[in-house]
């Protein structure tokens, strides 16, 4: 659907649609007849999917504005010869569509936008006969159920709404053609309204059309080739970050809070999403969209984004994006307002509490500029602030795989060890109670990934001095595979190191005084971090190298994944 237009939305009352809004950049529809009194020519060739000539195929030439419900005009029909060739002679100047049909085999081919000029021959590019697809349109309650219908101009494809309940079906649609779908009302003089353009069905597939009444849309291509994220393998159930700015989105076209935002897969099926932040005044938003599969080494896969419906209510749902069934046990975007004293967990399970060290004052500066949306600032020093994630670690008890990750931006490179992100489980601080921890820390220019058994480090991976630069964002990920006794450390999407470790998964006391935290050690009593933290996550899946690289390439400031079209 085109989103740059300067058109006037027609009065929908006249077509009985209430708030059933369409974009009105449609051409004037006139019931055209192909008059074979000109001297233009249209010629082409058709083949089968095996490359053989599609002989004996019926080919029709329609005016591009042909309406199959109200136009009874007879159009020229030809049949391909033994070589699959066809030609129409004596065609007057105008715009046409060629539709080829083999009804007995349920295959078609179509070419739209053929511009015939008097005295010239238009050579239609060779086309392949393919199995057709279907388009299913979800109907709003305000549609005219008596006289309303959908159709594809320049074809015989239409669907009367009174034949359906809840949805309208456009059947036998040519595959692989860039189509436009229109809505009209029989007996009404108002011009047909564009419902959706840039629609393409696949052979044997069903394209779902949701969100009719949303005026604007864009395609968001997911580029994982070498020119994009450079990810080879497929990644499933992945939350993609979509950053909206004035460069790719016109915020005045959407509701003030983004409540009319929607996303679908390429086939039109809705996708769950979460609006992390929406700042229309400054043209900035961060939105997370759950993608079933992000295909590796691909630049053709896309999702659709819709907006522009003043009657829409918000469909943002963080728990649907970061579901526990997909391994997420805590996702803290750290975009919260410090006045609330709460740090929201997108999974809906484990909100954190903003705290201060003993006898200190809580002085968070929340919602500073991050890399993946907004972030949180930890002042350290005399203002020893941290986030208490609670003592109950039941959801990682006996976990065989754990992944912890965050974006980190430290203000200095001179301080001693500061644990930035720490998860503890089991036991208490006595000799007879086992306790294990996994944490990300920073010390003297170095990133550190540690596992602990009691008070001793069971496994530690340390980066080199050359890695760390103050006041620069880094993406740090630790992956623990308990069955293999393996610990992996990634920095900025690249595996830094791996080693054998030990980790206690059998602890049963999972509700004790040993807390987990962001910005300090597990009790929040020392090791206060100074700097910014963004997008902290705890997961009970061991995320793959492709997942981690895709996360980095998508969430870094110059996103390499999303391409707006």
VEXPAKOL-162489 format. One line per 10 residues: number of its first residue (from 1); their letters; for each residue x, y, z of C-alpha. Coordinates in pm, 1 decimal, decimal comma. Layout:
NUM	A	X Y Z ~ ...
//
This chain:
1	XXXXXXXXXX	0,0 0,0 0,0 ~ 141,2 340,6 -92,3 ~ 178,8 566,2 207,0 ~ 273,1 894,9 43,9 ~ -44,2 1044,1 -90,9 ~ -229,8 1370,5 -77,6 ~ -586,0 1251,4 -121,9 ~ -916,7 1331,6 31,3 ~ -1091,8 1057,0 228,9 ~ -1440,0 1035,5 82,3
11	XXXXXXXXXX	-1740,8 1051,2 302,3 ~ -1791,1 694,4 413,2 ~ -2146,6 751,4 518,2 ~ -2242,2 758,6 152,8 ~ -2118,4 405,2 110,9 ~ -2263,2 281,9 439,5 ~ -1928,0 210,2 602,9 ~ -1926,7 432,3 917,3 ~ -1555,6 411,4 1004,5 ~ -1463,7 159,1 734,9
21	XXXXXXXXXX	-1186,5 387,6 598,5 ~ -1007,5 335,3 271,2 ~ -728,9 521,0 103,4 ~ -870,0 710,4 -189,1 ~ -587,4 733,0 -438,3 ~ -778,8 508,2 -677,0 ~ -813,8 585,3 -1045,5 ~ -1155,2 665,7 -1184,2 ~ -1324,7 339,7 -1272,4 ~ -1496,4 342,7 -1609,9
31	XXXXXXXXXX	-1660,6 36,9 -1756,2 ~ -1414,7 -21,3 -2039,1 ~ -1461,2 -223,8 -2352,7 ~ -1164,8 -345,3 -2553,9 ~ -1238,5 -195,8 -2894,4 ~ -1054,6 -378,3 -3169,7 ~ -1067,3 -76,0 -3395,5 ~ -720,9 59,4 -3325,4 ~ -391,3 -47,7 -3469,4 ~ -201,8 -146,2 -3155,9
41	XXXXXXXXXX	-81,7 -499,9 -3092,1 ~ -23,6 -713,3 -2779,6 ~ 181,0 -1033,0 -2808,3 ~ 339,6 -1277,8 -2565,3 ~ 429,7 -1635,9 -2483,8 ~ 325,6 -1870,2 -2202,8 ~ 503,2 -2175,6 -2062,0 ~ 428,8 -2441,6 -1802,9 ~ 621,5 -2482,4 -1479,9 ~ 842,3 -2736,2 -1658,6
51	XXXXXXXXXX	929,4 -2481,9 -1926,3 ~ 722,2 -2646,8 -2200,0 ~ 496,7 -2429,5 -2422,6 ~ 154,5 -2373,6 -2263,6 ~ -35,0 -2452,4 -2581,5 ~ -413,9 -2435,8 -2601,8 ~ -436,1 -2179,4 -2320,7 ~ -721,2 -1928,9 -2322,2 ~ -593,1 -1569,5 -2303,4 ~ -815,0 -1265,9 -2235,1
61	XXXXXXXXXX	-735,9 -895,7 -2268,3 ~ -913,4 -675,9 -2009,9 ~ -913,6 -298,1 -1971,5 ~ -715,3 -230,2 -1652,8 ~ -1023,7 -61,6 -1494,8 ~ -1260,9 -348,4 -1578,3 ~ -1510,4 -413,8 -1297,2 ~ -1641,1 -772,6 -1317,8 ~ -1962,0 -692,9 -1125,2 ~ -2093,3 -403,6 -1333,5
71	XXXXXXXXXX	-1911,7 -447,0 -1666,3 ~ -2074,0 -683,9 -1912,3 ~ -1845,6 -596,1 -2197,7 ~ -1713,4 -867,8 -2419,8 ~ -1335,0 -879,6 -2421,1 ~ -1103,5 -1029,9 -2683,0 ~ -1009,8 -1393,5 -2632,1 ~ -721,1 -1575,6 -2798,4 ~ -577,3 -1926,8 -2767,5 ~ -204,4 -1998,0 -2756,8
81	XXXXXXXXXX	-53,7 -2196,0 -3044,3 ~ 166,2 -2503,8 -3017,0 ~ 458,8 -2282,4 -2912,8 ~ 259,8 -2106,2 -2640,9 ~ 236,7 -1781,0 -2842,1 ~ -62,5 -1547,2 -2849,7 ~ -135,5 -1206,7 -3005,9 ~ -413,9 -946,2 -3003,9 ~ -437,9 -716,1 -3306,1 ~ -630,8 -397,2 -3369,0
91	XXXXXXXXXX	-620,8 -278,3 -3006,3 ~ -690,8 86,3 -2933,1 ~ -463,4 297,7 -2716,2 ~ -510,4 229,2 -2345,9 ~ -406,7 30,5 -2037,8 ~ -481,3 -343,6 -2024,8 ~ -429,3 -664,3 -1831,1 ~ -362,3 -1005,0 -1983,3 ~ -513,1 -1301,9 -1797,9 ~ -440,3 -1656,3 -1917,3
101	XXXXXXXXXX	-650,4 -1949,1 -1794,3 ~ -645,2 -2326,9 -1814,7 ~ -964,6 -2403,6 -1618,0 ~ -925,1 -2780,3 -1628,0 ~ -585,3 -2756,9 -1458,6 ~ -668,2 -2461,5 -1226,5 ~ -362,6 -2269,9 -1341,4 ~ -338,8 -1908,7 -1450,4 ~ -95,7 -1636,6 -1545,3 ~ -150,0 -1262,2 -1551,4
111	XXXXXXXXXX	36,9 -949,0 -1654,0 ~ -97,8 -611,4 -1543,2 ~ -28,0 -261,6 -1668,5 ~ 11,3 -322,9 -2042,0 ~ 14,1 18,1 -2211,0 ~ -88,3 -2,4 -2575,1 ~ 11,5 279,7 -2808,3 ~ -138,3 315,2 -3154,4 ~ 89,6 169,4 -3418,7 ~ 314,1 -12,4 -3168,6
121	XXXXXXXXXX	343,2 -371,2 -3051,4 ~ 359,9 -438,5 -2677,0 ~ 563,8 -753,5 -2610,7 ~ 443,3 -909,7 -2287,0 ~ 731,7 -1067,5 -2090,2 ~ 720,2 -1450,7 -2096,3 ~ 504,6 -1581,5 -1815,1 ~ 451,5 -1916,9 -1643,0 ~ 119,5 -2084,4 -1579,8 ~ 89,6 -2148,7 -1205,0
131	XXXXXXXXXX	-162,7 -2292,8 -962,3 ~ -378,1 -2010,0 -832,6 ~ -412,9 -1885,1 -474,8 ~ -685,3 -1718,9 -268,1 ~ -732,9 -1397,9 -71,9 ~ -932,7 -1398,0 251,0 ~ -1055,1 -1057,2 365,6 ~ -1161,5 -1015,5 728,5 ~ -1474,5 -799,5 731,8 ~ -1541,5 -519,8 980,8
141	XXXXXXXXXX	-1890,5 -512,6 1130,8 ~ -1978,1 -191,1 947,7 ~ -1943,4 -325,9 593,9 ~ -2247,6 -313,2 363,5 ~ -2355,4 -676,9 381,8 ~ -2629,0 -640,6 120,8 ~ -2468,9 -460,7 -174,2 ~ -2099,1 -445,9 -90,4 ~ -1835,4 -642,8 -281,2 ~ -1460,0 -672,9 -331,7
151	XXXXXXXXXX	-1292,4 -712,3 -668,7 ~ -961,1 -705,1 -851,6 ~ -983,2 -456,6 -1142,5 ~ -896,8 -584,9 -1486,9 ~ -1000,0 -942,8 -1403,1 ~ -1316,3 -1143,3 -1348,9 ~ -1232,5 -1193,2 -980,1 ~ -1485,5 -1059,5 -726,6 ~ -1661,2 -1155,2 -403,8 ~ -2010,9 -1046,2 -301,3
161	XXXXXXXXXX	-2015,1 -980,7 72,7 ~ -2367,5 -1115,1 115,7 ~ -2232,6 -1456,5 21,2 ~ -2008,4 -1467,4 331,2 ~ -2008,5 -1428,1 707,1 ~ -1707,3 -1266,2 872,8 ~ -1476,9 -1295,8 573,2 ~ -1490,1 -1249,5 197,9 ~ -1296,0 -1483,3 -32,6 ~ -1139,0 -1388,8 -362,7
171	XXXXXXXXXX	-1070,8 -1723,9 -526,0 ~ -866,7 -1837,6 -828,1 ~ -623,0 -1546,5 -798,6 ~ -315,9 -1557,5 -1028,8 ~ 1,9 -1622,6 -830,4 ~ 304,8 -1397,1 -831,3 ~ 124,1 -1084,6 -954,2 ~ 126,7 -746,7 -780,0 ~ -246,7 -693,2 -725,7 ~ -479,5 -420,8 -598,5
181	XXXXXXXXXX	-806,6 -495,8 -421,0 ~ -1102,4 -258,2 -430,9 ~ -1431,7 -228,0 -245,1 ~ -1754,8 -101,0 -401,0 ~ -2127,8 -96,6 -337,6 ~ -2374,9 -201,5 -608,4 ~ -2607,2 77,0 -712,9 ~ -2390,1 343,7 -552,7 ~ -2228,2 606,5 -775,8 ~ -1932,3 656,7 -543,0
191	XXXXXXXXXX	-1606,2 544,0 -699,3 ~ -1465,2 207,8 -582,0 ~ -1221,0 244,0 -294,7 ~ -873,0 98,3 -273,9 ~ -857,1 -155,7 8,3 ~ -501,9 -282,7 -30,6 ~ -237,4 -269,7 -299,8 ~ 91,3 -454,7 -345,7 ~ -86,1 -784,3 -270,8 ~ 76,4 -1101,1 -402,3
201	XXXXXXXXXX	-48,7 -1454,2 -347,8 ~ 153,3 -1773,5 -373,8 ~ 55,2 -2083,0 -569,6 ~ -192,4 -2280,0 -361,2 ~ -163,0 -2028,6 -77,8 ~ -413,7 -1811,4 107,0 ~ -335,9 -1443,2 161,5 ~ -508,4 -1301,0 468,0 ~ -609,0 -935,5 453,5 ~ -646,7 -792,3 803,3
211	XXXXXXXXXX	-678,8 -433,7 921,4 ~ -903,2 -295,8 652,8 ~ -955,8 64,8 753,0 ~ -587,6 123,2 830,0 ~ -488,2 390,5 581,1 ~ -108,2 354,2 576,2 ~ 133,7 64,9 550,4 ~ 494,5 -24,8 485,5 ~ 690,5 -338,7 415,6 ~ 972,8 -413,7 655,5
221	XXXXXXXXXX	1227,9 -639,1 488,4 ~ 1441,0 -860,4 714,2 ~ 1786,9 -863,2 556,8 ~ 2009,1 -1140,7 692,3 ~ 2245,5 -1158,8 393,3 ~ 2604,8 -1038,1 402,9 ~ 2482,9 -686,2 324,3 ~ 2259,6 -698,0 632,4 ~ 2290,9 -899,5 953,2 ~ 2513,9 -1167,1 799,3
231	XXXXXXXXXX	2323,9 -1450,9 972,0 ~ 2332,7 -1787,7 795,7 ~ 2088,2 -2005,7 990,2 ~ 1715,9 -1963,1 1054,5 ~ 1608,7 -1815,3 1389,3 ~ 1262,6 -1891,8 1528,4 ~ 1027,9 -1705,0 1764,2 ~ 1250,6 -1400,9 1748,6 ~ 1157,7 -1055,0 1885,8 ~ 1266,0 -805,5 1620,0
241	XXXXXXXXXX	1323,7 -446,8 1726,8 ~ 1156,9 -191,5 1497,0 ~ 1279,1 163,6 1553,8 ~ 1052,9 434,6 1418,4 ~ 1196,4 778,5 1349,0 ~ 1108,6 1081,2 1140,1 ~ 1320,2 929,7 862,8 ~ 1099,5 620,2 821,5 ~ 765,6 707,0 981,1 ~ 529,3 1005,1 989,1
251	XXXXXXXXXX	407,8 1017,7 1348,0 ~ 129,9 1267,7 1272,1 ~ -39,7 994,8 1065,0 ~ -72,9 769,0 1371,4 ~ -253,1 807,3 1702,0 ~ -64,7 998,2 1969,8 ~ 19,7 682,6 2162,9 ~ 65,3 453,7 1859,9 ~ -249,8 259,4 1951,2 ~ -333,7 206,6 1583,1
261	XXXXXXXXXX	-5,7 31,1 1503,3 ~ -37,2 -324,8 1367,6 ~ 193,9 -585,7 1210,5 ~ 131,2 -888,7 991,6 ~ 328,8 -1160,9 823,0 ~ 367,0 -1155,2 446,0 ~ 50,3 -1368,1 417,0 ~ -149,9 -1113,5 619,0 ~ -163,1 -1308,1 946,8 ~ -135,4 -1080,1 1253,9
271	XXXXXXXXXX	191,4 -1068,0 1448,9 ~ 213,5 -997,0 1823,5 ~ 406,4 -685,3 1917,0 ~ 495,9 -463,2 2211,3 ~ 537,9 -86,9 2205,1 ~ 825,2 -29,3 2446,3 ~ 832,3 348,2 2401,7 ~ 632,5 592,9 2189,9 ~ 732,5 959,3 2172,1 ~ 534,7 1122,3 1896,9
281	XXXXXXXXXX	652,0 1472,6 1988,3 ~ 1012,7 1375,6 1918,4 ~ 935,0 1122,3 1642,9 ~ 1084,1 823,1 1820,6 ~ 944,2 480,6 1906,1 ~ 1079,2 135,6 1989,5 ~ 855,9 -160,3 1903,4 ~ 925,8 -533,1 1945,8 ~ 759,8 -768,9 1696,1 ~ 762,5 -1146,8 1735,7
291	XXXXXXXXXX	860,4 -1319,9 1410,8 ~ 787,5 -1691,4 1366,1 ~ 1100,1 -1745,8 1157,4 ~ 1372,2 -1505,8 1049,1 ~ 1531,6 -1680,1 753,0 ~ 1908,7 -1691,2 730,8 ~ 2094,5 -1543,8 430,8 ~ 1773,6 -1393,1 293,6 ~ 1668,6 -1045,2 179,6 ~ 1319,5 -1122,5 46,8
301	XXXXXXXXXX	1135,0 -1207,4 370,0 ~ 922,8 -918,9 496,8 ~ 653,6 -821,1 741,8 ~ 386,0 -552,5 702,1 ~ 328,9 -255,2 930,0 ~ -6,5 -70,5 935,6 ~ -122,8 251,3 1096,9 ~ -371,0 532,2 1041,7 ~ -700,2 425,6 1202,6 ~ -834,8 680,8 1449,2
311	XXXXXXXXXX	-1082,0 427,4 1591,9 ~ -821,8 163,3 1679,6 ~ -733,5 65,7 2034,2 ~ -391,2 -56,8 2139,4 ~ -294,4 -416,4 2064,2 ~ 48,3 -395,1 2230,7 ~ 111,3 -714,8 2430,2 ~ 457,4 -766,4 2577,5 ~ 388,2 -1115,3 2716,5 ~ 285,4 -1236,2 2369,3
321	XXXXXXXXXX	622,7 -1125,3 2231,0 ~ 838,8 -1240,4 2520,6 ~ 659,6 -1560,3 2615,7 ~ 783,8 -1799,4 2880,5 ~ 713,4 -2088,3 2641,4 ~ 988,1 -1942,8 2422,5 ~ 1231,6 -1940,0 2714,0 ~ 1198,3 -1581,4 2835,8 ~ 1195,7 -1560,0 3215,0 ~ 1275,5 -1191,7 3254,0
331	XXXXXXXXXX	1298,8 -908,6 2999,9 ~ 1368,6 -567,9 3146,1 ~ 1368,6 -295,3 2879,7 ~ 1478,7 -43,0 3145,6 ~ 1273,7 236,9 2991,0 ~ 1073,1 291,5 3309,4 ~ 994,6 615,2 3485,7 ~ 1203,7 638,7 3803,3 ~ 912,2 793,3 3989,5 ~ 729,7 460,4 3976,1
341	XXXXXXXXXX	1005,9 276,4 4166,0 ~ 922,2 -29,1 3952,3 ~ 1114,5 -179,5 3662,1 ~ 869,5 -364,1 3441,4 ~ 937,4 -717,3 3319,6 ~ 797,8 -763,8 2968,3 ~ 713,8 -1129,3 3043,8 ~ 478,0 -1006,7 3317,2 ~ 640,7 -1227,6 3581,7 ~ 921,2 -1047,0 3762,3
351	XXXXXXXXXX	902,6 -671,0 3797,3 ~ 1210,9 -527,2 3963,8 ~ 1228,8 -269,1 4242,0 ~ 1452,2 37,9 4229,9 ~ 1668,1 35,3 4541,5 ~ 1957,6 219,0 4703,5 ~ 2249,2 90,2 4905,6 ~ 2243,0 104,1 5285,1 ~ 2169,1 458,7 5407,9 ~ 2187,2 594,8 5053,9
361	XXXXXXXXXX	1932,8 780,7 4844,2 ~ 1771,4 631,5 4535,3 ~ 1880,5 860,9 4248,0 ~ 1809,2 680,3 3923,2 ~ 1797,3 874,1 3601,4 ~ 1551,6 656,6 3413,6 ~ 1480,8 655,0 3043,2 ~ 1804,9 794,1 2908,2 ~ 1892,7 729,7 2545,3 ~ 1978,7 363,3 2500,3
371	XXXXXXXXXX	2070,8 155,0 2201,2 ~ 1765,8 -72,8 2189,5 ~ 1505,9 188,2 2280,4 ~ 1545,5 371,9 2612,4 ~ 1784,7 276,3 2893,2 ~ 1851,8 334,7 3262,9 ~ 2138,9 523,4 3421,5 ~ 2310,9 399,0 3739,9 ~ 2496,9 684,0 3914,1 ~ 2710,6 481,3 4155,4
381	XXXXXXXXXX	2940,2 677,2 4383,8 ~ 2760,7 817,5 4686,7 ~ 2427,7 739,7 4520,2 ~ 2444,4 361,7 4522,5 ~ 2134,9 273,5 4323,9 ~ 2051,3 -72,8 4193,3 ~ 1753,5 -287,0 4087,0 ~ 1638,0 -570,0 4309,3 ~ 1493,4 -854,2 4099,2 ~ 1379,4 -1047,3 4404,4
391	XXXXXXXXXX	1487,3 -1362,1 4579,4 ~ 1255,1 -1613,9 4418,3 ~ 1448,8 -1790,6 4144,0 ~ 1210,9 -2086,0 4107,7 ~ 1197,5 -2051,2 3730,5 ~ 1569,5 -2125,5 3690,4 ~ 1586,0 -2399,9 3949,3 ~ 1710,8 -2715,1 3776,0 ~ 1740,7 -2523,3 3447,1 ~ 1977,0 -2707,4 3214,5
401	XXXXXXXXXX	2033,6 -2400,4 2995,7 ~ 2056,8 -2032,9 3087,4 ~ 2124,7 -1723,2 2878,0 ~ 2177,9 -1378,7 3029,4 ~ 2230,3 -1069,2 2817,9 ~ 2234,3 -690,5 2831,4 ~ 2363,5 -375,9 2667,9 ~ 2622,9 -203,6 2883,6 ~ 2776,0 145,2 2872,8 ~ 3020,1 214,0 3155,8
411	XXXXXXXXXX	3124,0 568,8 3240,4 ~ 3477,8 482,8 3345,2 ~ 3742,7 216,2 3292,1 ~ 3921,9 254,8 3624,9 ~ 3698,4 88,7 3881,2 ~ 3745,6 -254,7 4031,9 ~ 3504,3 -544,6 3977,6 ~ 3141,3 -435,9 3947,2 ~ 2873,1 -698,6 3895,8 ~ 2621,5 -550,6 3655,3
421	XXXXXXXXXX	2372,9 -835,7 3607,5 ~ 2352,3 -1117,4 3859,6 ~ 2122,3 -1417,8 3909,5 ~ 2142,5 -1633,6 4220,7 ~ 1961,2 -1954,3 4301,7 ~ 1931,0 -2191,3 4594,1 ~ 2074,3 -2199,1 4941,7 ~ 2162,2 -1919,8 5178,4 ~ 2492,5 -1773,0 5284,0 ~ 2588,4 -2064,1 5509,7
431	XXXXXXXXXX	2829,3 -2348,3 5451,5 ~ 2562,9 -2619,2 5441,9 ~ 2338,9 -2458,4 5179,9 ~ 2447,6 -2481,6 4817,7 ~ 2417,1 -2161,9 4617,0 ~ 2496,9 -2092,4 4253,6 ~ 2515,6 -1767,4 4062,0 ~ 2574,5 -1655,6 3706,4 ~ 2666,8 -1293,1 3644,8 ~ 2803,5 -1038,2 3400,2
441	XXXXXXXXXX	3055,6 -797,4 3547,0 ~ 3307,4 -533,8 3447,9 ~ 3647,9 -449,3 3594,2 ~ 3949,1 -245,9 3477,8 ~ 3865,6 -231,7 3105,7 ~ 3741,4 -591,3 3103,7 ~ 3407,1 -764,1 3060,8 ~ 3367,6 -1068,8 3282,8 ~ 3124,5 -1362,1 3270,2 ~ 3123,1 -1566,6 3590,3
451	XXXXXXXXXX	2955,8 -1866,9 3744,4 ~ 2978,7 -1912,6 4119,4 ~ 2946,2 -2207,4 4356,2 ~ 2909,9 -2063,1 4702,7 ~ 3166,4 -1781,9 4735,6 ~ 3421,8 -1914,7 4488,1 ~ 3422,9 -1861,8 4112,8 ~ 3344,8 -2190,8 3942,7 ~ 3415,1 -2051,1 3600,4 ~ 3525,9 -1712,6 3472,5
461	XXXXXXXXXX	3575,0 -1573,3 3122,2 ~ 3753,1 -1238,0 3095,9 ~ 3796,5 -1026,3 2783,4 ~ 4120,9 -850,0 2697,1 ~ 4194,4 -487,9 2774,7 ~ 4152,2 -380,4 2412,0 ~ 3782,4 -468,0 2414,3 ~ 3648,9 -204,0 2648,3 ~ 3611,9 168,3 2580,8 ~ 3431,6 392,1 2833,4
471	XXXXXXXXXX	3100,7 553,7 2735,1 ~ 3047,5 311,2 2447,0 ~ 2767,6 56,7 2416,1 ~ 2851,5 -315,7 2418,0 ~ 2623,3 -616,3 2387,4 ~ 2726,2 -888,1 2634,0 ~ 2576,3 -1237,2 2637,8 ~ 2653,2 -1533,1 2860,2 ~ 2528,9 -1882,5 2773,3 ~ 2542,0 -2169,5 3021,2
481	XXXXXXXXXX	2485,2 -2528,2 2910,4 ~ 2473,7 -2730,1 3230,6 ~ 2472,1 -3081,9 3076,3 ~ 2792,4 -2999,7 2887,8 ~ 2940,9 -2800,9 3179,5 ~ 3009,4 -2528,1 2924,6 ~ 3010,2 -2151,0 2954,5 ~ 3011,6 -1925,1 2647,3 ~ 3073,5 -1551,2 2637,8 ~ 2972,5 -1328,9 2344,6
491	XXXXXXXXXX	3058,6 -961,9 2298,0 ~ 2888,1 -764,4 2020,6 ~ 2749,4 -1077,2 1858,8 ~ 3082,4 -1262,8 1841,3 ~ 3187,8 -1559,2 2053,5 ~ 3467,5 -1436,4 2276,1 ~ 3556,5 -1749,4 2465,5 ~ 3422,2 -2077,5 2605,3 ~ 3527,9 -2299,9 2894,9 ~ 3422,5 -2585,5 3119,7
501	XXXXXXXXXX	3245,2 -2485,1 3442,0 ~ 3038,1 -2623,9 3726,5 ~ 2689,2 -2510,1 3820,9 ~ 2451,7 -2637,5 4086,9 ~ 2108,8 -2718,5 3943,7 ~ 1980,0 -2929,3 4234,7 ~ 1932,5 -2657,2 4495,4 ~ 1579,9 -2671,0 4635,2 ~ 1568,7 -2353,2 4843,0 ~ 1473,1 -2108,1 4573,3
511	XXXXXXXXXX	1305,7 -1848,9 4793,6 ~ 1572,2 -1709,9 5020,0 ~ 1760,2 -1394,6 5107,0 ~ 1998,8 -1429,4 4815,4 ~ 1859,3 -1183,7 4561,3 ~ 1925,2 -1118,9 4194,4 ~ 1994,8 -774,6 4062,3 ~ 2090,5 -524,7 3793,1 ~ 2357,4 -268,8 3875,5 ~ 2512,6 -435,1 4181,3
521	XXXXXXXXXX	2599,0 -774,2 4324,4 ~ 2331,3 -1022,7 4428,0 ~ 2252,9 -844,2 4755,0 ~ 2285,7 -490,7 4625,2 ~ 2521,4 -402,3 4910,4 ~ 2842,4 -339,2 4716,9 ~ 2994,7 -347,0 4368,0 ~ 2773,4 -65,7 4239,6 ~ 2793,7 -14,7 3865,0 ~ 2835,2 333,1 3715,1
531	XXXXXXXXXX	2686,5 389,1 3370,1 ~ 2389,6 290,7 3153,7 ~ 2222,9 -46,7 3104,1 ~ 1969,5 -142,0 2839,4 ~ 1764,2 -451,6 2749,8 ~ 1858,3 -695,7 3027,9 ~ 1726,3 -1049,6 2976,3 ~ 1719,5 -1385,2 3150,1 ~ 1627,1 -1688,5 2939,0 ~ 1619,3 -2061,7 3010,5
541	XXXXXXXXXX	1717,9 -2152,3 2654,2 ~ 2077,4 -2164,2 2537,7 ~ 2055,0 -1912,3 2256,0 ~ 2239,6 -2005,4 1938,9 ~ 2521,7 -1808,8 1779,2 ~ 2280,9 -1704,7 1501,7 ~ 2024,3 -1579,8 1755,0 ~ 2288,2 -1376,1 1940,1 ~ 2437,0 -1226,2 1623,8 ~ 2089,8 -1139,6 1491,1
551	XXXXXXXXXX	2007,0 -970,4 1823,5 ~ 2321,8 -762,0 1809,6 ~ 2283,8 -662,7 1444,6 ~ 1917,7 -569,3 1501,0 ~ 1956,7 -386,4 1832,4 ~ 2277,7 -191,8 1767,4 ~ 2238,7 176,3 1688,0 ~ 2277,9 130,6 1311,6 ~ 2032,8 -159,6 1274,8 ~ 2149,7 -392,5 995,8
561	XXXXX	1833,3 -604,8 976,6 ~ 1524,4 -391,3 907,1 ~ 1487,7 -225,4 566,3 ~ 1180,9 -1,0 525,9 ~ 998,4 -6,9 190,6
//
